[in-house]
């Protein structure tokens, strides 16, 4: 069945706190919340979700070899560093990241930084699950925890290149 037929007449609405959520290890210390992905949309072309970066946390520098990514700053303030060039992040800032573009996100404020992400093809939702821990909406933030011992292998299995 083609994507067109799989999604014809199919709609999904995911309310906040109703989809999967995963606590993320250091240095992000926040959580990732995949909202729309092929398992619920039946569309194999993209995934979308939110990433919350704790105050003082950051998403380490990496690139996606086989995915393009759209990012939109949804709440908070920080910086995105793209191929070594720093750009401010404020609500409404939008970024397009092509294949193999090195990027990192820094939250240098004392408030959470929330980014909306869209990746194509999908798969980032599985990465967050693999490196994180299940989270329930409203539960207290756990103590910071390390990335899995096989984190580099996990990165590579999802087409991520950490630098």
Long-range contacts (C-beta under 8 A, 24 or more apart in sequence): 3-42, 3-43, 3-44, 3-45, 6-42, 6-43, 7-41, 7-42, 7-43, 10-41, 10-42, 12-36, 12-40, 12-41, 14-40, 16-137, 17-137, 17-138, 18-137, 19-49, 20-125, 20-129, 20-134, 21-134, 21-135, 21-136, 21-137, 22-128, 22-129, 22-131, 22-132, 22-133, 22-134, 22-135, 23-132, 23-133, 23-134, 23-135, 23-141, 23-142, 23-145, 24-51, 24-128, 24-131, 24-132, 25-131, 25-132, 25-144, 25-145, 25-146, 25-147, 25-148, 26-57, 26-144, 26-145, 26-146, 26-147, 27-57, 27-58, 27-59, 27-60, 28-53, 28-54, 28-57, 28-58, 28-59, 28-60, 29-53, 29-54, 29-56, 29-57, 29-141, 29-144, 30-54, 30-57, 30-112, 30-113, 31-132, 31-135, 32-128, 32-132, 34-124, 34-125, 34-128, 34-129, 37-122, 37-125, 38-122, 44-121, 44-122, 45-120, 45-121, 45-122, 46-118, 46-119, 46-120, 46-121, 46-122, 47-118, 47-119, 47-120, 47-122, 47-123, 47-124, 47-125, 48-116, 48-117, 48-118, 48-119, 49-116, 49-117, 49-124, 49-125, 49-128, 50-74, 50-114, 50-115, 50-116, 50-117, 51-105, 51-114, 51-115, 51-117, 51-128, 52-112, 52-113, 52-114, 53-78, 53-105, 53-107, 53-112, 53-113, 53-114, 53-115, 54-107, 54-112, 54-141, 55-107, 55-109, 55-110, 55-111, 55-112, 56-107, 56-108, 56-110, 57-107, 57-113, 58-104, 58-105, 58-106, 58-107, 59-104, 59-105, 59-106, 60-104, 60-162, 61-102, 61-103, 61-104, 61-162, 61-163, 62-102, 62-103, 62-104, 62-155, 62-160, 62-161, 62-162, 62-163, 63-97, 63-99, 63-100, 63-101, 63-102, 63-103, 63-160, 63-161, 63-163, 64-97, 64-99, 64-100, 64-101, 64-119, 64-159, 64-160, 64-161, 65-99, 65-100, 65-159, 65-160, 65-161, 66-99, 66-121, 66-159, 67-99, 67-119, 67-120, 67-121, 67-123, 67-124, 67-159, 68-96, 68-97, 68-98, 68-99, 68-119, 68-120, 69-95, 69-96, 69-97, 69-117, 69-118, 69-119, 69-124, 70-94, 70-95, 70-96, 70-97, 70-117, 70-118, 70-119, 71-95, 71-97, 71-105, 71-115, 71-116, 71-117, 72-115, 72-116, 72-117, 73-113, 73-114, 73-115, 74-114, 74-115, 74-116, 75-112, 75-113, 75-114, 76-107, 76-109, 76-111, 76-112, 76-113, 76-114, 77-107, 77-108, 77-109, 77-111, 77-113, 78-105, 78-106, 78-107, 78-108, 78-109, 78-113, 79-105, 79-106, 79-108, 80-104, 80-105, 80-106, 81-105, 81-106, 89-113, 89-115, 100-161, 102-163, 123-158, 123-159, 124-158, 126-158, 127-154, 127-155, 127-158, 127-160, 130-154, 130-157, 130-158
